[in-house]
Amino acid sequence: MFGFSCAYNQSKHKIVRHLEDVIESRGGTFNGDTQQGRFCFGERLGKLSGQYHFTDTAINIEILRKPIYFSHEYIERHISAYFRRQLIGADKKASVKTLVAEETAEFV
């Protein structure tokens, strides 16, 4: 298990809605709200599962299970990149599904 935090500046509702849509559209499960939740996705190379909780300025993510092929740093880097590009508004042109597909293609 390991954890990290990602800053955000959009509404918690919007973030939760994005995450739920993206994870479930890729066959994963998402159960959560604007306070805390759990997620799981991936198949080919193994499951990635974890939980999150919001603070006033960050979402704290704890990875509970990961594919053996990927380091903690790799997973943190890709999830953090997703938050930087999508959830803090750095890249308005890319769709959520495209971004997550790029960042998680190895997991599925």
Summary of the structure (lengths in Angstrom):
residues: 108
radius of gyration: 12.6
end to end distance: 20.1
largest distance: 35.5
contacts: 308
relative contact order: 0.22
helix: 36%
strand: 29%
